Amino acid sequence: MLRSSGWGKTLNRTLLKNGRIICPSENLDIIGDLIIEKDKIAYVGKEQPQSNVADTIIECNGCIIMPGAIDMRVQSADPGTEHLESLSDLLSAAGNAGITQLVSLPATSPVVDSAVMIDSLRLRASGCKGALFHLYGAMTQALDNKNMAELGMMAKAGAVGFANSLKSVEDSLLMRRIMTYSKMLNKPVIHHCADPYLSNEADMNESETAIRLGLHGVPSIAETIILERDLNLVALTGCRYHAAHVSTASSVEALRRAKNKGLQVTADTSPAYFLLNDKAAGDYDTAFRLDPPLRDEKDRLAIIEAIKDGTIDVIASDHHPIEMDKKMLPFGQAASGAAGVETLLPLAFSLYFTSDMSLSKIINALSVAPAKAISLTIPRLAKGEQANITIINLSSSSVIRGANFISQSQITPFEHYLIDSKIVGCFVNGVSMTN
């Protein structure tokens, strides 16, 4: 049981006691203690410090102490639809859910396609309590898929990479130019892969379920066609490339081939694609209308194997808040998307219980791998490092309820889903984020 007398305030010295400390970047897996001094880690080890070395002692017996989780795929509703979820609410919800850093996609209103937008949002985020905030710049102006945005200016302003949110860049010449500039700037291209001619009118995955429901299906190859094109352009340009929310077995095979060739390619997926399949949409529940759509069972199993063998590097939330009135429509008319930041870690750790995946592999996919993909400082549990730390109890069963989310974005495909873990602590630069 975790006990504390000092949650919610900055502490001079905090002792995390008797936890299982797992840090992939340090090849560390021990039962021991960790001391936070102001914003830094002052001690990590098996030796038991005396209790008087800290003003606050947190008993972490039975808990995992891990490097702070990084969510590298989040769609903020702010600016544009702040009534649904403000930037402050998003960062607070993420911190409370064990996420110490997040990266926001550019599809806001206005679009994040200039240095001015990046400067403005980073300044606003600096005054918010919660997860640290990073931004992708848009690949194209206003996400028009026609004109390349000011990539150099956005990189200078702090963009960690370039994305096009839920629009694939159709024009191969334009994509080559984006990749060429990104290569010069040493920034990754983060791409949502979906052939628009195969997917624009689709409601869900092409399957027997779609036929039974009378819904338009998109073939899984729609994702892989664009991915294969991109991987060929990566070979041509030498840029860093990240495939977003990979959902199909054929895409996994394409990524394996690219990595075997030595291309600078990484990829992420989200819990929906390794825990659910398209049969979940069988009663027209629009909480299961996502983009990419939920896929076949063979795809789901392929995604799990790809996380295990490292073909898919990162587990991200794919958080995309949607207004209730845009979900309370017939399935084919409803908007795609769902909340994700507040369920990311418990759902990711479900792989430990259901798929025989090691804790180190899951922790790496939630912390070290996303940092490497977008060139953030690698999170480490070591003396002198920033105190960005997540604490999770893997023996605390509960049921996911969107109504309990901090965020106003409460639509989730995991409503009533049983989970076996709970976030019990999160420190961002030494400050406690959990309630």
C-alpha positions as CSV (number, residue, x, y, z in Angstrom):
1,M,0.0,0.0,0.0
2,L,1.3,3.4,-1.0
3,R,1.2,6.0,1.8
4,S,2.2,9.7,1.7
5,S,1.9,12.9,3.6
6,G,2.9,15.2,0.9
7,W,1.1,14.6,-2.4
8,G,0.4,17.7,-4.5
9,K,3.2,20.1,-3.4
10,T,6.9,20.6,-4.2
11,L,9.1,18.7,-1.7
12,N,12.7,19.1,-0.8
13,R,13.5,15.4,-0.3
14,T,11.1,12.6,-1.0
15,L,11.9,9.0,-0.3
16,L,10.1,6.3,-2.5
17,K,10.7,3.3,-0.4
18,N,10.6,-0.5,-1.1
19,G,9.4,-0.3,-4.7
20,R,10.4,-2.4,-7.6
21,I,12.5,0.0,-9.7
22,I,12.6,-0.9,-13.4
23,C,14.5,1.3,-15.8
24,P,15.3,-0.1,-19.3
25,S,17.8,2.6,-20.2
26,E,19.8,1.7,-17.1
27,N,19.2,-2.1,-17.4
28,L,17.8,-1.8,-13.8
29,D,15.3,-4.1,-12.1
30,I,15.7,-4.1,-8.3
31,I,13.7,-3.8,-5.1
32,G,15.0,-0.7,-3.6
33,D,14.6,3.0,-2.8
34,L,14.7,6.2,-4.8
35,I,15.2,9.7,-3.4
36,I,13.9,12.9,-5.1
37,E,15.6,16.1,-4.1
38,K,13.8,19.2,-5.5
39,D,13.6,18.4,-9.3
40,K,16.3,15.8,-9.5
41,I,16.9,12.1,-8.5
42,A,19.4,12.1,-5.6
43,Y,19.6,8.3,-5.0
44,V,18.7,5.0,-6.5
45,G,19.7,1.7,-4.9
46,K,19.1,-1.4,-2.9
47,E,20.6,0.0,0.3
48,Q,18.0,1.3,2.8
49,P,18.5,5.0,3.6
50,Q,17.5,6.1,7.1
51,S,14.1,7.6,7.2
52,N,15.5,11.0,8.4
53,V,17.1,11.6,5.0
54,A,13.7,12.8,3.6
55,D,10.9,15.0,4.8
56,T,8.4,12.8,3.0
57,I,8.4,9.0,2.9
58,I,6.2,7.1,0.4
59,E,5.9,3.4,0.9
60,C,5.9,1.7,-2.5
61,N,5.8,-1.9,-1.5
62,G,4.2,-3.9,-4.3
63,C,4.5,-1.0,-6.7
64,I,6.5,-0.4,-9.9
65,I,8.7,2.7,-10.0
66,M,9.4,3.5,-13.7
67,P,10.8,6.3,-15.8
68,G,8.0,8.9,-16.5
69,A,5.7,7.8,-19.3
70,I,5.7,9.8,-22.5
71,D,2.6,9.9,-24.7
72,M,3.7,10.8,-28.2
73,R,0.3,10.9,-29.9
74,V,-2.4,13.2,-28.4
75,Q,-4.9,15.4,-30.2
76,S,-5.5,18.5,-28.1
77,A,-8.9,20.2,-28.4
78,D,-7.3,23.5,-27.5
79,P,-7.3,25.9,-29.3
80,G,-10.6,25.6,-31.1
81,T,-12.9,23.4,-28.9
82,E,-11.6,24.4,-25.4
83,H,-15.1,23.7,-24.0
84,L,-14.5,20.0,-24.6
85,E,-11.0,19.9,-23.1
86,S,-8.8,22.8,-22.3
87,L,-5.0,22.6,-22.5
88,S,-4.9,22.9,-18.7
89,D,-7.4,20.0,-18.3
90,L,-5.5,17.8,-20.7
91,L,-2.1,18.3,-19.0
92,S,-3.6,17.8,-15.6
93,A,-5.4,14.7,-16.6
94,A,-2.3,13.3,-18.2
95,G,-0.2,14.0,-15.1
96,N,-2.7,12.4,-12.8
97,A,-2.7,9.3,-15.1
98,G,1.1,8.8,-14.8
99,I,2.1,10.6,-18.1
100,T,5.0,13.0,-17.5
101,Q,5.3,14.3,-21.1
102,L,3.0,14.4,-24.0
103,V,3.1,15.5,-27.7
104,S,0.2,17.2,-29.3
105,L,-0.8,16.9,-33.0
106,P,-1.3,20.0,-35.1
107,A,-5.0,19.6,-36.0
108,T,-6.3,22.4,-33.8
109,S,-8.2,25.5,-34.8
110,P,-6.1,27.3,-36.0
111,V,-3.8,24.6,-37.2
112,V,-0.3,24.5,-35.6
113,D,1.5,25.3,-38.9
114,S,3.7,28.2,-37.9
115,A,6.4,29.2,-35.3
116,V,3.9,31.7,-33.8
117,M,1.4,29.0,-33.0
118,I,4.1,26.8,-31.4
119,D,5.5,29.7,-29.4
120,S,2.0,30.7,-28.2
121,L,1.0,27.1,-27.1
122,R,4.3,26.4,-25.4
123,L,4.0,29.6,-23.4
124,R,0.5,28.7,-22.3
125,A,1.5,25.2,-21.4
126,S,4.4,26.5,-19.3
127,G,1.8,28.0,-16.9
128,C,-0.2,24.8,-16.5
129,K,0.3,22.1,-13.9
130,G,0.7,18.6,-15.3
131,A,2.6,16.7,-17.9
132,L,5.3,18.5,-19.9
133,F,4.1,19.7,-23.3
134,H,5.6,19.2,-26.7
135,L,4.2,19.9,-30.2
136,Y,4.4,18.5,-33.7
137,G,4.2,21.1,-36.5
138,A,1.9,20.5,-39.4
139,M,3.5,19.1,-42.6
140,T,1.3,21.2,-44.8
141,Q,-0.2,24.7,-44.5
142,A,-3.6,24.4,-42.7
143,L,-3.3,20.6,-43.3
144,D,-4.3,21.3,-46.9
145,N,-2.1,18.5,-48.3
146,K,-0.9,20.8,-51.0
147,N,1.6,23.3,-49.7
148,M,4.5,22.5,-47.4
149,A,4.4,24.4,-44.1
150,E,7.3,26.4,-42.7
151,L,9.2,23.4,-41.3
152,G,12.4,25.2,-40.6
153,M,10.8,28.0,-38.6
154,M,8.7,25.5,-36.6
155,A,11.7,23.4,-35.8
156,K,13.5,26.5,-34.6
157,A,10.5,27.3,-32.4
158,G,10.6,23.9,-30.7
159,A,8.6,21.5,-32.9
160,V,9.8,17.9,-32.1
161,G,8.6,16.6,-35.5
162,F,6.1,17.1,-38.3
163,A,2.7,15.4,-38.6
164,N,-0.4,15.6,-40.7
165,S,-2.8,14.3,-38.0
166,L,-5.5,12.1,-39.6
167,K,-4.7,13.1,-43.2
168,S,-2.3,11.1,-45.3
169,V,-0.2,13.2,-47.7
170,E,-1.4,11.9,-51.1
171,D,1.1,13.6,-53.3
172,S,4.3,11.6,-53.4
173,L,6.4,14.5,-54.6
174,L,5.2,16.7,-51.8
175,M,6.0,13.9,-49.3
176,R,9.5,13.5,-50.7
177,R,10.1,17.2,-50.2
178,I,8.7,17.1,-46.7
179,M,11.0,14.2,-45.9
180,T,14.0,15.9,-47.5
181,Y,13.5,19.1,-45.4
182,S,12.9,17.0,-42.3
183,K,16.2,15.1,-43.0
184,M,18.1,18.5,-43.1
185,L,16.4,19.5,-39.8
186,N,17.0,16.1,-38.2
187,K,13.3,15.9,-37.2
188,P,11.1,12.9,-37.7
189,V,8.1,12.7,-40.0
190,I,5.1,11.2,-38.1
191,H,2.5,9.9,-40.6
192,H,-1.1,8.6,-40.4
193,C,-1.2,6.0,-43.3
194,A,-4.5,5.6,-45.1
195,D,-5.1,5.6,-48.8
196,P,-8.0,8.2,-49.1
197,Y,-9.4,6.6,-52.2
198,L,-10.0,3.4,-50.3
199,S,-10.9,4.8,-46.9
200,N,-12.7,8.2,-47.2
201,E,-16.2,6.8,-47.4
202,A,-15.6,3.9,-45.0
203,D,-17.3,3.3,-41.6
204,M,-15.2,0.5,-40.2
205,N,-12.9,-2.3,-41.2
206,E,-13.8,-4.4,-44.2
207,S,-15.0,-7.7,-42.7
208,E,-17.9,-10.0,-42.1
209,T,-19.0,-7.7,-39.3
210,A,-19.2,-4.7,-41.6
211,I,-21.3,-6.8,-44.1
212,R,-23.7,-7.9,-41.3
213,L,-24.1,-4.4,-40.0
214,G,-24.6,-2.9,-43.5
215,L,-21.6,-0.6,-43.1
216,H,-19.0,0.5,-45.6
217,G,-15.7,-1.2,-45.0
218,V,-12.1,-0.1,-45.6
219,P,-9.6,-2.9,-46.5
220,S,-6.6,-3.2,-44.2
221,I,-4.4,-2.8,-47.2
222,A,-5.4,0.9,-47.4
223,E,-3.0,1.5,-44.5
224,T,-0.2,-0.5,-45.9
225,I,-0.3,1.0,-49.4
226,I,0.6,4.4,-48.0
227,L,3.1,3.0,-45.6
228,E,4.9,1.0,-48.3
229,R,5.1,4.2,-50.4
230,D,6.5,6.1,-47.5
231,L,9.1,3.5,-46.7
232,N,10.4,3.7,-50.2
233,L,10.7,7.4,-49.9
234,V,12.5,7.0,-46.6
235,A,15.0,4.8,-48.4
236,L,15.4,7.6,-51.0
237,T,15.7,10.6,-48.7
238,G,17.3,9.0,-45.6
239,C,14.9,10.8,-43.2
240,R,13.6,9.7,-39.8
241,Y,10.1,8.3,-40.2
242,H,7.5,7.2,-37.6
243,A,4.4,5.3,-38.6
244,A,1.5,6.3,-36.4
245,H,-1.1,4.0,-34.8
246,V,-0.2,0.9,-36.8
247,S,-3.2,-1.4,-36.9
248,T,-2.7,-4.2,-39.5
249,A,-0.6,-7.4,-39.9
250,S,0.5,-6.3,-43.4
251,S,1.8,-3.0,-42.1
252,V,3.8,-4.9,-39.4
253,E,5.4,-7.0,-42.1
254,A,6.3,-3.8,-44.1
255,L,7.9,-2.3,-41.0
256,R,9.9,-5.4,-40.3
257,R,11.4,-5.4,-43.8
258,A,12.2,-1.7,-43.5
259,K,13.9,-2.2,-40.1
260,N,15.9,-5.1,-41.5
261,K,17.2,-2.9,-44.2
262,G,18.5,-0.4,-41.6
263,L,16.1,2.4,-42.4
264,Q,15.5,5.0,-39.6
265,V,11.9,3.8,-39.0
266,T,9.9,3.7,-35.8
267,A,6.2,3.0,-35.1
268,D,3.5,3.2,-32.5
269,T,0.2,1.6,-31.8
270,S,-2.5,2.2,-29.2
271,P,-4.4,-0.1,-26.8
272,A,-7.4,-0.3,-29.0
273,Y,-5.4,-2.2,-31.7
274,F,-4.0,-4.8,-29.4
275,L,-7.0,-5.3,-27.0
276,L,-10.0,-5.0,-29.3
277,N,-11.1,-6.2,-32.8
278,D,-13.8,-5.1,-35.2
279,K,-16.4,-7.4,-33.6
280,A,-16.5,-4.9,-30.7
281,A,-18.6,-2.6,-33.0
282,G,-21.2,-5.3,-33.5
283,D,-24.0,-3.4,-31.8
284,Y,-23.3,0.0,-33.5
285,D,-21.7,1.5,-30.4
286,T,-20.0,4.7,-31.8
287,A,-17.4,4.6,-28.9
288,F,-15.8,1.9,-31.1
289,R,-15.7,4.2,-34.2
290,L,-12.0,5.0,-34.4
291,D,-9.4,6.0,-37.0
292,P,-7.8,3.7,-38.0
293,P,-10.8,1.4,-37.5
294,L,-10.7,-1.6,-35.3
295,R,-9.3,-4.5,-37.3
296,D,-9.5,-8.3,-37.6
297,E,-8.4,-10.6,-34.8
298,K,-5.4,-11.7,-36.9
299,D,-4.3,-8.1,-37.1
300,R,-4.7,-7.7,-33.3
301,L,-2.5,-10.7,-32.6
302,A,0.1,-9.4,-35.1
303,I,0.2,-6.1,-33.3
304,I,0.9,-7.8,-30.0
305,E,3.7,-9.9,-31.6
306,A,5.1,-6.7,-33.1
307,I,5.3,-5.0,-29.7
308,K,7.0,-8.1,-28.3
309,D,9.7,-8.2,-31.0
310,G,10.2,-4.5,-31.2
311,T,8.8,-3.9,-34.7
312,I,6.4,-1.6,-33.0
313,D,8.4,0.6,-30.7
314,V,5.9,2.7,-28.9
315,I,2.5,2.4,-27.1
316,A,0.7,5.8,-27.3
317,S,-2.8,6.8,-26.3
318,D,-4.1,8.1,-29.6
319,H,-6.2,10.5,-27.4
320,H,-8.8,12.3,-29.6
321,P,-11.6,14.1,-27.7
322,I,-14.9,14.1,-29.5
323,E,-18.0,16.1,-28.6
324,M,-20.9,13.9,-27.4
325,D,-23.3,15.2,-30.0
326,K,-20.9,14.0,-32.7
327,K,-21.0,10.5,-31.2
328,M,-24.7,10.4,-30.6
329,L,-25.4,9.7,-34.3
330,P,-25.8,6.6,-36.5
331,F,-22.5,4.7,-36.6
332,G,-21.8,5.8,-40.2
333,Q,-22.3,9.4,-39.4
334,A,-20.5,9.6,-36.1
335,A,-17.1,11.2,-35.6
336,S,-14.1,8.9,-35.1
337,G,-12.1,9.2,-31.9
338,A,-12.1,8.6,-28.2
339,A,-10.4,9.7,-24.9
340,G,-7.1,7.9,-24.2
341,V,-4.6,9.6,-21.9
342,E,-6.3,8.5,-18.7
343,T,-6.4,4.8,-19.6
344,L,-3.0,4.5,-21.5
345,L,-0.9,3.0,-18.7
346,P,-3.3,0.5,-17.2
347,L,-4.3,-0.8,-20.7
348,A,-0.6,-1.1,-21.7
349,F,0.2,-3.0,-18.6
350,S,-2.6,-5.4,-19.3
351,L,-0.2,-7.0,-21.8
352,Y,1.8,-8.2,-18.8
353,F,-1.2,-10.2,-17.6
354,T,-2.7,-11.3,-20.9
355,S,0.1,-11.7,-23.4
356,D,3.1,-12.7,-21.3
357,M,5.0,-9.5,-22.1
358,S,7.8,-8.5,-19.9
359,L,7.4,-5.4,-17.7
360,S,10.7,-4.0,-19.1
361,K,9.3,-4.3,-22.6
362,I,6.1,-2.4,-21.7
363,I,8.0,0.3,-19.8
364,N,10.4,0.8,-22.6
365,A,7.5,1.2,-25.0
366,L,5.9,3.8,-22.7
367,S,9.0,5.9,-21.9
368,V,12.4,5.2,-23.5
369,A,11.2,4.4,-27.1
370,P,9.0,7.5,-27.5
371,A,11.8,9.7,-26.3
372,K,14.2,8.1,-28.8
373,A,11.7,8.5,-31.6
374,I,11.3,12.2,-31.2
375,S,14.8,13.0,-29.7
376,L,13.6,13.9,-26.2
377,T,16.0,13.3,-23.3
378,I,16.0,9.6,-22.6
379,P,14.2,9.1,-19.2
380,R,16.5,7.4,-16.7
381,L,16.2,6.5,-13.0
382,A,19.7,7.5,-12.1
383,K,21.4,10.0,-9.8
384,G,21.3,13.5,-11.2
385,E,18.5,12.9,-13.7
386,Q,15.3,14.9,-13.8
387,A,12.7,13.4,-11.4
388,N,10.1,12.4,-14.0
389,I,8.8,9.3,-12.4
390,T,5.6,7.1,-12.7
391,I,4.5,4.7,-9.9
392,I,2.0,2.0,-10.7
393,N,0.4,-0.7,-8.6
394,L,-0.1,-3.9,-10.6
395,S,-2.4,-5.5,-8.0
396,S,-5.3,-3.0,-7.9
397,S,-8.3,-4.2,-9.9
398,S,-10.9,-1.7,-11.1
399,V,-13.3,-0.9,-13.9
400,I,-12.8,1.9,-16.4
401,R,-15.6,4.5,-16.2
402,G,-15.4,7.6,-18.5
403,A,-17.5,9.5,-15.9
404,N,-14.5,9.3,-13.5
405,F,-12.1,10.9,-15.9
406,I,-10.7,14.3,-14.9
407,S,-11.0,15.5,-18.5
408,Q,-14.4,16.5,-19.9
409,S,-13.6,14.1,-22.8
410,Q,-15.1,10.9,-21.3
411,I,-16.0,8.8,-24.3
412,T,-13.9,5.6,-24.3
413,P,-14.1,2.2,-26.1
414,F,-13.0,0.7,-22.8
415,E,-16.1,1.6,-20.8
416,H,-16.6,-1.1,-18.1
417,Y,-13.3,-2.7,-19.1
418,L,-11.6,-4.5,-16.2
419,I,-8.0,-3.5,-15.5
420,D,-5.5,-4.9,-13.0
421,S,-3.4,-1.8,-12.3
422,K,-3.6,1.7,-11.0
423,I,-1.4,4.8,-11.2
424,V,-0.6,5.7,-7.6
425,G,2.1,8.3,-8.1
426,C,3.6,10.6,-10.8
427,F,6.3,13.2,-10.4
428,V,7.1,15.8,-13.1
429,N,10.4,17.6,-12.4
430,G,10.0,16.5,-8.8
431,V,6.4,17.8,-8.3
432,S,3.7,15.3,-7.5
433,M,0.8,15.2,-10.1
434,T,-1.5,12.7,-8.6
435,N,-4.6,13.5,-6.5
